[in-house]
Amino acid sequence: MIAAKKVVVVIPALDEAASLPQVLAEVWERAAGWVDEIVVVDGGSADGTPEAAARGGARLVVEMRRGYGRALAAGIAAAPDAAIFAFMDADGSDDPADLPRLIAPVRDGQADLVLGTRLGGRIAKDAMPAHQRFGNWLAGFLIRRLYSRRITDLSPMRAVRAETLLALDMREMTYGWPTEMIVKAVRRGCRVLELPVNYRSRLGGKSKISGTVKGTLLSAHFILSVTLRHTILPSNPCTPNAPDPDRHGKSPARGNDEDTPVPAANP
């Protein structure tokens, strides 16, 4: 069990004023007692997103340089006293009621990284288009074949020990950031767990990734390149303050647990 248990939720946002107030209200209400601070990282919104973050009780961090991973890195850097980080999107598609389920195994010392899998929960009819489902399937297939680990989804919703995150030495500043976290954690032998989460329709706006052809293609490029690239890079154990894996020796990857079942979502 983690002694210092400060939990910080990091939410990247760009022009999400239509959805952010409800998202923040739901985090405080549905994850009460589990979340100590919310950090909203704004990428230069022009619709009042920063003001919505402040009104909703979040700490605002501004990161004008574009990139999904860069926004999350800025949020992490803003909370050096966190023991656990959780991540979710600002558009309302992630259900804050799932946060306690993801945080609990990390807090209780049962996992280093907990990934939400939308395929184990309820998905709203229009929430995940066909090309997004195919991209998830392809990434999961490659991770299973290349890293001997069953991963069913690349959901943005996840929780991780702060010390583990530091040891992973995250480098991707793009859409490849979530995939980098998974493959590095698997190769380093971290305790990785998947739990079901629900996936809702957006509360407003248009997805920057699945909602555009450019976003979809860029996301697919970064996800696939990161998945493949890390098969040839050396790795280190899942320990705090581990050396840079790009410059040091290799450690054995996690054993094959590809047949671990994914629990069913709560109704």
N, C-alpha and C positions, 0 to 999 in steps of 0.2 A: 504494500500500500504506500502511496506517495504521502510523505509527511506534510510538506507545504503544498496545499491543494488549490492554489489560485487558478481558476479556469477562465481563460479569455477566448471569446468568440471573435474571429476575424471575418469581416464581410467586405469583399471588394465591391465597389459600386461606381457606375457611370450612368448618369441620367436615369436614376431609379426612384425619383421622388414620388411617383405614383404608387409604388409598392413598399418602399422602405419603412414608412411609419407603421404599417400593419406588421411587417416582419419584426421590427424591433419590439413592438408591443407584445407579440406572441412569444418572442424569446424570453422576455422578462416574466411573462405569465406562465408559460408552459414549461419553462426550464428553471423556475424559481427554486433557489437553493442549490442549483447546479452550476450556475454561471455567475461569475463575479464582475466581469467587465465585458463590454462589447466595443470593439474597435472597428469603425467603418473607414475604409481606405477609399477616398474619392479620387478619381482620375481626371478631374477637371470638368465636372458636370456643369451644365448651363440651365438646369431646370429646378434648382433649389434643393438638390440632394444634400449638400452640406448642412443646410439649415434644418432639414428633416432629421438628419443624424443627431444634431445637437438637441432638438426638441424631444427626440426619442430616448435620450439618456445615454447615447453612445459617445465615445471619444473619437474625435475626427482626426484622421491623418490624411494629408494631401500628398499624392504621388503623381506628378504630372507626366512622368515617363510612362508610356503605354506598355502593357504586357501583364497578363494574368498573374504570372509568377512574381513579377516585380511588385505588383500591388500587395500580394500576400506577404512577400518578404518585408515590405515596409510596415505592415501591420504587426508582424512578428517582432521586428526591431523596436517597435514602440512599446512593447510589453516585456521587458527583460526579466521581470519578476514572476512571470507566469510559470506554473508547473505543468499545465496542460493547455494545449491549444485545440480549439475546434474551429472548423471552417464550414461556411455555407454561403449560398448566393443571396443576392439582395432582391431578386425578382419575385419572391414568394413561392417559387416552385418547390423549394425544400421546406419540409414541415418542422418547425422548431420543437414540436412535441417529441421528435425523435432524438433530440440532443441528449437527454438523460441516459437513454439506452446506449448511445455511443460513448459517452463519457465514463459511465460506470466501470467497465472493464479496465480502462486505463487508470482511473482513480484507485481501484481496488488492487492494482498490481497484476492483473490477469493478462494484460496485453500492452504492447508498446504502441501499436497503431491499430485503430478500429476504423474500418471502411464501411460506409453505408452502401448497401446494394439495393437499388431501386427495383431490380428484377425479383427480389424476394418480398417486396411490399406492393402497395396499390399504386398503379400509375393511371393518372387521369387520361381520358380518351385522347385528348389532343396535346398532351404534354411532351411526348417523346416521338418525333417523326421517324419514319422508316430509316432514313440515312443515319440518324443518331443511334438507333438500335443496332444497325449493321456495324457501325464504327466501334461500338462497345463490344459486340461479339468478336470482331476481328482482333481488337487489342487483347481481350481475354484469351482468345485462342493462342495468340503469339506468346503471351506471358506463360500460359500453361505449357506450351511446347518448349519454350526456350529456358524457362526458369523452374519448371516442374512445380508450379503452384497454381491452384485453381482460384482465379479471380473472375467474378462474374460481371463487374460493373466498374466504371471510372467515375462514379458519383463524386461531385465536389464536396459532399457532406462527409466529414470524417473527424476523428479526434486522435491526438498523438501526444505522447510525453514530450515535454519541451527538451529534455536531455537527448531523447532519441532524435528529434528534429535537428538539433545541433550536430549530432554525430553523422547524420545523413549528408551534411555539407551540400545543401541544395544549391544548384547552379542554374537551372533552367528559369528564365525570366518570361517565358511565353506560355502558351497553352499546354506545353509539355510538362509543366510543373507537377500536376497530380500524378502523371505516369512516372516521372522520375522518383517521386516519393515511394511509390509502390515497388518498382523494380529494385531500387537501392535497399529498401527495407527487407525485401525477400532475399536478395543476395547476401546481405549482412547477417541473416539469421534472426531478424527481429520477430517478435511474436505478433503476427498479423492476423486479425480477425475480421470477418465480414458479418454484418448484421443487417437485417432488412430495414429499409426506410421507405416512406411513402413519397410519391412525386406528384405534385399538383400542377395545375395550369398556372401560367404566369399571371400575376395580378395586374400587369400593365406593361406596355412597351413591347419591344421585339428583341429576341435573343441575339447577342453579339456573335454567337458561335453557330448554333443550329439554325438560326433565323435568316442567315444569308449564305449564298454560295461561297463567297470569299472566306467567311468565317469557318464554314464547314471544311473547306479544302485546307486552310491553314492549320486548323485543329488536327485534322487527319495527318498532315505532314509531320507536325511536331510530335504527336503521339507515337506514330510508327517509327520515326527516326530515333526517338529516345528509347523506345522499347528495344530496338535492334542494337543501338550503339552500346548500351550497357552490358551486352553479352560479352563484349571483348575488353571492357575496362576492368582493372583489378578492383577488389573490394576489401573491406575490413569488417571486424565484428560490430554488432549493434551495441556499442558502448559509448558513453559520453566522451567528448573531446577526442574522438577517433581521428587519426590523420587523414589527410586528403586522399581519397581513393584513387585519384588520377595519378598519384605519385608514389604510392607505396604498395606493399605486397598484397597478395590475394589471400582471402580466407574462404573456407568452404561455404557454399551456398546452403540455404535452408533445405532440409530434406523434403521429400515428396509427400505432400499432404493434399494432393489434388482431389481426393475423394471425400474431403471433409464436407459434410452437408451444410447447407445454408438454412438456418431456422426459419420457420414461417413467421410472417409479420403478425403482430397483434391486431385484432380487428379494431 
